Amino acid sequence: MGERRYERALVWFRRDLRAYDHAALFHAMKDSHAVFCVFVFDTDILQQLPRYDRRVEFIWDSVSELCATLERMGGGLTVLYGRMRDELPKLALALRVQAVYTNHDYEPDAVERDLAVERALLECGIALHTFKDQVVFEKGEVLTRRGLPFGVYTAYRNAWLQRLTSFYTTAYPVEKYATSLARPASKRMPTLEEVGFKRGNLRQLRLRTGSTGGRAWFRDFLSRMDQYQERRNYPALRGPSYLSVHLRFGTVSIRELVAAAVSRGGPGSTTWLSELIWREFYFMILHHHPHVVSHAFRPQLDGIQFPNREDWFQAWCEGRTGYPLVDAAMRQINGTGYMHNRLRMITASFLVKDLRVDWRWGERYFARHLNDYDLAANNGGWQWAASTGCDSQPYFRIFNPVTQSEKFDAEGKFIRQYVPELKKVPTSHIHAPWGMSASEQRECGVLLGRDYPLPIVDHAEARKEVLKLYGKARNAG
């Protein structure tokens, strides 16, 4: 198998919790005689989270499965709990490795952390090798003809597709070098409670974890992919892939997903591939424009003076705005950690354009509650909805929450699932229950203003106000 560069190496897992088609793991095993593996529950991240967090549950279950998988392959996984910047160099020294291998992370805080870890390793004479694994194309791999980052999705997608060849979707043959895996000194993994968390309702939600869960969901989606284009916008239907949380934590391979979409062909897979490219577009934007983390992509819109009414924001968070589809979507994210993509656009538009609350408030709320929270995608989606991001559509794109409801939940099935107080409201009124007479309200057992709130804003009036707000900011800019 050729000359090996190192006697001993360490693979650092983070948001790539699988043991197949794994760039860093492949290169480490190919380069080294003995390869150890580690995952660290980083207290710098965990201490900011509530004690019940479905994402930590998901990670813990996925790491547990990864441990078992690596053991079957002849190795194992050391699982630590502590400050990443301290624990990783300390373990590398204890194992006497000459190199650490890991995959790229693109979020600004993660980039800064990785630089700190690299400095600590270099002081010990240990090399750090990093690889692309979360995306097909990263950083400056897809640029305009002038060598600049794209600012509009469609042009980026076209260039992305032109660059794509089978080389970029070929899986890393990890199994070929599995004999390089070394067993760790300790097999004990800290319990979920030992890392400071308690179980919530993840298992009751039947959210399958680990690479077995991710690949099972992918197989299920393959059977539905041809209908993706027709079904993806309807929250009451099983239309999406539901793979976003698995992409977030790397329990599926992006190369495998893209290869399947390309080989399948047809409107469904083509539309889904476009969604995967959106994800990479936002990764690219974050890399080239890190200011978007806390500022508008378009500087002239950074000065919008949002009124930011706390009571309206709280009503939005709790799903009691009086607009049924918005409320159903917010109750879905609060109860499950998931929200349908169409509903993310509707709720974000409603918060910013109807309630005139700063998009950063909503972005932070989603960051705390989404199982699949990813900084690049979450930020990009919110700035798209707020018309402050890299989008060719002008700021007067404002979703009407009633017409969106009528179009994408026509029979009110999704609304009734998450807003049970409206269960008996007839379909003719389910999207705008305030149109019912007093007798109709009594008949279906819901008194508006008592059992379910009246709308906190009038959409038509709110539209006029927000257009003034944006117009003022644009003129000032």
C-alpha positions as CSV (number, residue, x, y, z in Angstrom):
1,M,0.0,0.0,0.0
2,G,3.0,2.3,-0.3
3,E,5.1,4.2,2.2
4,R,3.3,5.7,5.2
5,R,4.0,9.2,6.3
6,Y,3.4,8.6,10.0
7,E,3.6,5.9,12.6
8,R,0.6,7.2,14.6
9,A,-2.2,9.7,13.8
10,L,-5.4,10.9,15.4
11,V,-8.7,11.6,13.6
12,W,-10.7,14.4,15.2
13,F,-14.4,13.9,14.5
14,R,-16.9,16.8,14.9
15,R,-19.7,17.4,12.4
16,D,-18.9,14.3,10.4
17,L,-20.2,11.5,12.6
18,R,-19.9,8.6,10.2
19,A,-17.2,6.0,9.4
20,Y,-17.8,5.8,5.6
21,D,-16.9,8.2,2.8
22,H,-15.0,10.3,5.3
23,A,-12.2,12.5,3.9
24,A,-10.1,12.9,7.1
25,L,-10.5,9.3,8.2
26,F,-9.5,8.0,4.7
27,H,-6.4,10.2,4.5
28,A,-5.3,9.4,8.0
29,M,-5.5,5.7,7.5
30,K,-3.9,5.9,4.1
31,D,-1.0,7.9,5.6
32,S,-0.4,6.2,8.9
33,H,0.4,2.8,10.4
34,A,-1.9,3.3,13.5
35,V,-4.9,5.6,13.5
36,F,-6.7,6.6,16.7
37,C,-10.1,8.5,16.7
38,V,-11.5,11.1,19.1
39,F,-14.7,13.1,19.6
40,V,-14.8,15.8,22.3
41,F,-18.0,17.1,23.9
42,D,-16.8,20.7,23.9
43,T,-17.8,22.6,27.1
44,D,-17.3,25.9,25.3
45,I,-20.3,25.0,23.2
46,L,-22.3,23.0,25.6
47,Q,-22.4,25.5,28.4
48,Q,-24.4,27.9,26.2
49,L,-27.2,25.4,25.7
50,P,-30.3,24.5,27.8
51,R,-30.1,21.2,29.7
52,Y,-32.7,19.7,27.4
53,D,-31.4,20.0,23.9
54,R,-32.4,17.6,21.1
55,R,-29.2,18.3,19.2
56,V,-27.0,17.1,22.0
57,E,-29.2,14.0,22.3
58,F,-28.8,13.5,18.5
59,I,-25.0,13.9,18.8
60,W,-24.7,11.6,21.8
61,D,-26.7,8.8,20.1
62,S,-24.7,9.3,16.8
63,V,-21.4,9.3,18.6
64,S,-22.4,6.1,20.5
65,E,-23.2,4.4,17.2
66,L,-19.9,5.7,15.7
67,C,-18.0,4.1,18.6
68,A,-19.6,0.7,17.8
69,T,-19.0,1.0,14.1
70,L,-15.3,1.9,14.5
71,E,-14.9,-1.0,17.0
72,R,-16.4,-3.4,14.4
73,M,-13.8,-2.1,11.9
74,G,-11.0,-2.9,14.3
75,G,-10.5,0.4,16.0
76,G,-12.6,2.6,18.4
77,L,-13.4,6.1,19.5
78,T,-12.1,8.0,22.5
79,V,-14.9,10.3,23.7
80,L,-13.9,13.2,26.0
81,Y,-15.8,15.9,27.8
82,G,-14.0,19.2,28.4
83,R,-12.7,22.3,26.6
84,M,-11.8,21.3,23.0
85,R,-8.7,23.6,22.9
86,D,-7.2,21.8,25.9
87,E,-8.4,18.2,25.5
88,L,-7.4,17.6,21.9
89,P,-3.7,18.6,22.2
90,K,-3.5,16.8,25.5
91,L,-4.8,13.6,24.0
92,A,-2.5,13.9,20.9
93,L,0.5,14.2,23.2
94,A,-0.6,11.2,25.3
95,L,-1.0,9.0,22.3
96,R,2.3,10.2,20.9
97,V,0.8,10.9,17.4
98,Q,2.7,12.8,14.8
99,A,-0.4,14.3,13.1
100,V,-4.0,15.1,13.7
101,Y,-6.5,14.8,10.8
102,T,-9.9,16.5,10.7
103,N,-12.4,18.0,8.2
104,H,-13.0,21.7,7.6
105,D,-15.5,23.7,9.6
106,Y,-16.5,27.0,8.1
107,E,-18.2,29.0,10.9
108,P,-16.1,31.9,12.2
109,D,-15.9,30.7,15.8
110,A,-15.0,27.2,14.6
111,V,-12.3,28.6,12.3
112,E,-10.8,30.6,15.2
113,R,-11.0,27.5,17.5
114,D,-9.2,25.4,14.9
115,L,-6.4,27.9,14.5
116,A,-5.9,27.9,18.3
117,V,-5.8,24.0,18.3
118,E,-3.4,24.1,15.4
119,R,-1.0,26.5,17.2
120,A,-1.1,24.3,20.3
121,L,-0.4,21.2,18.3
122,L,2.5,22.8,16.4
123,E,4.1,23.8,19.7
124,C,4.2,20.1,20.5
125,G,5.6,19.2,17.1
126,I,2.3,17.7,15.8
127,A,0.9,18.5,12.4
128,L,-2.7,19.3,11.7
129,H,-4.2,18.2,8.3
130,T,-7.6,19.4,7.3
131,F,-9.9,18.3,4.4
132,K,-13.1,19.3,2.6
133,D,-15.9,17.0,3.6
134,Q,-19.1,18.9,4.4
135,V,-19.6,20.2,0.9
136,V,-18.8,19.3,-2.7
137,F,-17.3,22.8,-3.4
138,E,-16.0,25.1,-0.8
139,K,-14.5,28.6,-0.3
140,G,-13.2,29.8,-3.6
141,E,-13.7,26.7,-5.7
142,V,-16.7,28.2,-7.6
143,L,-16.1,31.9,-8.6
144,T,-17.2,34.3,-11.3
145,R,-15.1,34.7,-14.4
146,R,-13.5,37.6,-12.8
147,G,-12.4,35.4,-9.8
148,L,-14.9,37.0,-7.4
149,P,-17.5,35.3,-5.2
150,F,-21.0,35.1,-6.5
151,G,-23.7,37.3,-5.0
152,V,-26.7,35.8,-6.7
153,Y,-27.8,32.1,-6.3
154,T,-28.8,31.3,-9.9
155,A,-25.4,32.3,-11.4
156,Y,-23.7,30.4,-8.6
157,R,-25.8,27.3,-9.3
158,N,-25.0,27.4,-13.0
159,A,-21.3,27.7,-12.4
160,W,-21.5,25.0,-9.7
161,L,-23.2,22.6,-12.1
162,Q,-20.6,23.3,-14.8
163,R,-17.8,22.4,-12.5
164,L,-19.3,19.2,-11.2
165,T,-17.9,15.9,-12.4
166,S,-17.9,12.4,-11.0
167,F,-14.6,13.1,-9.4
168,Y,-16.2,15.4,-6.8
169,T,-18.9,12.9,-5.9
170,T,-16.7,9.8,-5.7
171,A,-16.7,8.2,-2.2
172,Y,-13.5,7.9,-0.2
173,P,-12.8,4.1,0.1
174,V,-12.4,4.1,3.9
175,E,-12.8,0.4,4.2
176,K,-9.7,-0.2,2.0
177,Y,-7.4,1.0,4.8
178,A,-9.4,0.0,7.9
179,T,-6.5,-2.2,9.1
180,S,-4.7,1.0,10.1
181,L,-7.3,1.6,12.9
182,A,-6.0,1.3,16.4
183,R,-8.0,0.5,19.5
184,P,-8.2,3.3,22.2
185,A,-6.9,2.7,25.8
186,S,-10.4,3.3,27.2
187,K,-13.7,2.3,25.6
188,R,-15.9,4.2,28.2
189,M,-18.0,6.9,26.8
190,P,-19.4,9.6,29.2
191,T,-23.2,9.3,29.6
192,L,-25.5,12.1,28.4
193,E,-26.0,13.1,32.0
194,E,-22.3,13.2,32.6
195,V,-21.9,15.8,29.9
196,G,-24.7,17.8,31.6
197,F,-27.8,17.0,29.6
198,K,-31.1,15.1,30.1
199,R,-33.2,13.3,27.5
200,G,-36.1,15.2,26.0
201,N,-38.5,13.9,23.4
202,L,-36.1,13.0,20.6
203,R,-36.9,9.3,20.8
204,Q,-40.6,9.9,21.0
205,L,-40.3,11.9,17.8
206,R,-38.8,8.8,16.2
207,L,-35.9,10.9,14.8
208,R,-33.4,8.2,13.8
209,T,-29.8,9.1,14.6
210,G,-26.4,8.1,13.4
211,S,-25.4,7.0,10.0
212,T,-27.8,4.1,10.1
213,G,-30.6,6.5,10.7
214,G,-29.4,8.9,8.0
215,R,-29.0,6.2,5.3
216,A,-32.4,4.7,6.2
217,W,-34.0,8.1,5.7
218,F,-32.1,8.6,2.5
219,R,-33.4,5.2,1.2
220,D,-36.9,6.3,2.1
221,F,-36.4,9.6,0.3
222,L,-35.1,7.8,-2.8
223,S,-38.4,6.1,-3.1
224,R,-40.1,9.5,-3.1
225,M,-37.6,11.7,-4.9
226,D,-39.4,11.7,-8.2
227,Q,-42.4,13.5,-6.4
228,Y,-40.2,16.0,-4.6
229,Q,-40.9,18.9,-6.9
230,E,-44.7,18.5,-6.6
231,R,-44.8,17.7,-2.9
232,R,-42.0,19.7,-1.3
233,N,-44.0,22.9,-0.5
234,Y,-46.9,21.2,1.3
235,P,-46.2,20.7,5.1
236,A,-49.0,18.2,5.5
237,L,-47.4,15.9,2.9
238,R,-44.3,13.7,3.2
239,G,-42.4,15.7,0.6
240,P,-39.0,16.8,1.9
241,S,-36.0,14.5,2.4
242,Y,-35.8,15.2,6.2
243,L,-32.1,14.8,5.9
244,S,-31.1,18.3,7.0
245,V,-30.2,17.3,10.5
246,H,-28.1,14.4,9.2
247,L,-26.3,16.8,6.8
248,R,-25.7,19.1,9.8
249,F,-23.9,16.5,11.8
250,G,-22.4,14.6,8.9
251,T,-24.2,11.3,9.5
252,V,-24.7,11.2,5.8
253,S,-22.3,12.0,3.0
254,I,-23.0,15.0,0.8
255,R,-21.1,13.3,-2.0
256,E,-23.5,10.3,-1.8
257,L,-26.6,12.6,-1.9
258,V,-25.4,14.6,-4.9
259,A,-24.3,11.6,-6.8
260,A,-27.8,10.0,-6.3
261,A,-29.5,13.2,-7.4
262,V,-27.4,13.5,-10.6
263,S,-27.8,9.9,-11.5
264,R,-31.5,9.8,-10.9
265,G,-32.4,12.8,-13.2
266,G,-35.9,14.1,-13.7
267,P,-37.7,17.2,-12.2
268,G,-37.8,15.8,-8.6
269,S,-34.1,15.1,-8.3
270,T,-33.1,18.2,-10.2
271,T,-35.1,20.4,-7.8
272,W,-33.6,18.6,-4.8
273,L,-30.1,19.0,-6.2
274,S,-30.8,22.8,-6.4
275,E,-31.7,22.8,-2.7
276,L,-28.3,21.1,-1.9
277,I,-26.6,23.7,-4.0
278,W,-28.4,26.5,-2.0
279,R,-26.7,25.0,1.1
280,E,-23.3,25.3,-0.5
281,F,-24.1,28.8,-1.7
282,Y,-24.7,29.9,1.9
283,F,-21.5,28.2,3.0
284,M,-19.6,30.2,0.3
285,I,-21.3,33.5,1.4
286,L,-20.3,32.9,5.0
287,H,-16.7,32.2,4.0
288,H,-16.3,35.3,1.8
289,H,-18.5,37.6,3.8
290,P,-18.3,36.7,7.5
291,H,-19.9,40.0,8.5
292,V,-23.3,38.5,7.7
293,V,-23.2,36.7,11.1
294,S,-24.2,40.0,12.7
295,H,-24.9,42.4,9.9
296,A,-26.9,42.6,6.7
297,F,-25.2,41.3,3.6
298,R,-26.4,44.6,2.0
299,P,-24.9,47.4,4.1
300,Q,-27.5,49.9,3.1
301,L,-30.1,47.8,4.8
302,D,-28.2,47.4,8.0
303,G,-29.7,50.6,9.3
304,I,-33.4,49.6,9.2
305,Q,-35.0,50.9,12.4
306,F,-37.2,48.0,13.4
307,P,-39.7,48.8,16.1
308,N,-39.0,45.4,17.8
309,R,-42.1,45.1,19.9
310,E,-41.3,42.5,22.6
311,D,-44.9,41.4,23.0
312,W,-45.3,40.8,19.3
313,F,-42.0,38.8,19.2
314,Q,-43.1,36.7,22.1
315,A,-46.5,36.0,20.5
316,W,-44.6,34.9,17.3
317,C,-42.3,32.6,19.4
318,E,-45.2,31.0,21.2
319,G,-47.4,30.5,18.1
320,R,-50.2,32.9,19.1
321,T,-50.2,35.6,16.4
322,G,-53.8,34.9,15.2
323,Y,-52.5,33.7,11.8
324,P,-53.1,29.9,11.9
325,L,-50.3,28.7,9.6
326,V,-47.7,30.9,11.3
327,D,-48.8,29.7,14.7
328,A,-48.9,26.0,13.6
329,A,-45.3,26.4,12.2
330,M,-44.0,28.0,15.4
331,R,-45.6,25.3,17.5
332,Q,-44.0,22.7,15.3
333,I,-40.5,24.0,15.9
334,N,-41.2,24.4,19.6
335,G,-42.4,20.9,20.0
336,T,-40.2,19.0,17.6
337,G,-37.2,21.1,16.7
338,Y,-38.2,20.8,13.0
339,M,-39.9,23.2,10.7
340,H,-40.8,22.6,7.1
341,N,-38.8,24.8,4.7
342,R,-41.8,26.6,3.2
343,L,-42.9,27.4,6.7
344,R,-39.5,28.8,7.6
345,M,-39.9,31.3,4.8
346,I,-43.5,32.2,5.8
347,T,-42.7,32.6,9.5
348,A,-39.6,34.6,8.8
349,S,-41.3,36.9,6.4
350,F,-44.2,37.4,8.9
351,L,-41.8,38.3,11.8
352,V,-39.8,40.8,9.7
353,K,-42.3,42.2,7.3
354,D,-45.6,42.0,9.3
355,L,-44.4,42.4,12.8
356,R,-41.4,44.6,11.9
357,V,-39.0,42.7,14.2
358,D,-35.3,42.6,13.4
359,W,-34.4,39.4,11.4
360,R,-31.6,38.7,13.9
361,W,-34.1,38.1,16.7
362,G,-35.8,35.4,14.6
363,E,-32.5,34.0,13.5
364,R,-31.3,33.6,17.1
365,Y,-34.6,31.9,18.0
366,F,-34.3,29.4,15.2
367,A,-30.6,28.8,16.2
368,R,-31.8,27.8,19.7
369,H,-34.6,25.5,18.6
370,L,-33.8,23.9,15.2
371,N,-32.4,20.4,15.3
372,D,-30.6,21.1,12.0
373,Y,-29.4,24.5,12.9
374,D,-26.5,25.5,10.7
375,L,-25.2,29.0,10.9
376,A,-24.6,29.5,7.1
377,A,-28.0,28.2,6.1
378,N,-30.0,29.8,8.9
379,N,-28.4,33.2,8.4
380,G,-28.8,32.9,4.6
381,G,-32.4,31.9,4.9
382,W,-33.3,34.7,7.3
383,Q,-31.5,37.4,5.3
384,W,-33.3,36.1,2.2
385,A,-36.7,36.4,3.9
386,A,-35.7,39.9,5.3
387,S,-34.5,41.0,1.8
388,T,-31.2,42.1,3.4
389,G,-29.2,39.2,1.8
390,C,-27.7,38.2,-1.5
391,D,-30.9,38.0,-3.5
392,S,-31.9,39.7,-6.7
393,Q,-35.5,40.0,-5.5
394,P,-36.3,43.5,-4.2
395,Y,-37.5,44.2,-0.6
396,F,-41.2,44.4,-1.5
397,R,-41.4,40.6,-1.6
398,I,-43.7,40.0,1.3
399,F,-45.5,36.7,1.9
400,N,-49.2,37.0,2.6
401,P,-49.8,34.5,5.5
402,V,-53.4,33.9,4.5
403,T,-52.8,33.2,0.8
404,Q,-49.7,31.1,1.6
405,S,-51.9,29.1,3.9
406,E,-54.7,28.7,1.3
407,K,-52.2,27.6,-1.3
408,F,-49.9,25.2,0.7
409,D,-52.3,23.8,3.4
410,A,-55.5,24.1,1.5
411,E,-57.5,21.7,3.7
412,G,-55.9,22.9,6.9
413,K,-54.5,19.5,7.8
414,F,-51.2,20.9,9.1
415,I,-52.9,23.7,10.9
416,R,-55.3,21.4,12.7
417,Q,-52.4,19.1,13.7
418,Y,-50.5,21.8,15.6
419,V,-53.3,24.2,16.5
420,P,-55.9,21.8,18.0
421,E,-58.2,24.6,19.2
422,L,-59.0,25.2,15.5
423,K,-59.6,21.5,14.8
424,K,-63.4,21.9,14.3
425,V,-63.2,25.2,12.3
426,P,-64.5,24.5,8.8
427,T,-62.0,24.6,5.9
428,S,-63.7,27.8,4.6
429,H,-62.5,29.7,7.7
430,I,-59.4,27.7,8.8
431,H,-56.9,30.1,7.1
432,A,-58.6,33.3,8.5
433,P,-60.8,32.3,11.4
434,W,-61.5,35.9,12.3
435,G,-64.0,35.9,9.4
436,M,-66.4,33.7,11.4
437,S,-69.5,35.1,12.9
438,A,-70.2,34.7,16.7
439,S,-72.6,31.9,16.0
440,E,-70.1,30.1,13.8
441,Q,-67.5,30.4,16.5
442,R,-69.8,28.9,19.1
443,E,-70.7,26.0,16.6
444,C,-67.0,25.0,16.2
445,G,-66.2,25.6,19.9
446,V,-63.6,28.3,19.6
447,L,-64.2,31.9,20.8
448,L,-61.7,34.2,19.1
449,G,-59.9,36.4,21.6
450,R,-60.3,33.7,24.3
451,D,-59.6,30.3,22.9
452,Y,-57.5,31.5,19.9
453,P,-56.1,35.0,19.5
454,L,-57.4,37.5,17.0
455,P,-54.7,38.7,14.5
456,I,-52.1,40.9,16.2
457,V,-51.7,42.9,13.0
458,D,-53.6,43.6,9.9
459,H,-51.5,42.2,7.0
460,A,-52.4,44.9,4.5
461,E,-51.6,47.7,6.9
462,A,-48.4,46.0,8.1
463,R,-47.3,45.8,4.5
464,K,-47.6,49.5,4.0
465,E,-45.7,50.2,7.2
466,V,-42.8,47.9,6.4
467,L,-42.4,49.3,2.9
468,K,-42.0,52.7,4.4
469,L,-39.4,51.3,6.8
470,Y,-37.3,49.7,4.0
471,G,-37.7,52.7,1.7
472,K,-36.4,55.0,4.4
473,A,-33.4,52.8,5.0
474,R,-32.6,52.4,1.3
475,N,-32.8,56.2,0.7
476,A,-30.6,56.9,3.7
477,G,-28.1,54.2,2.4
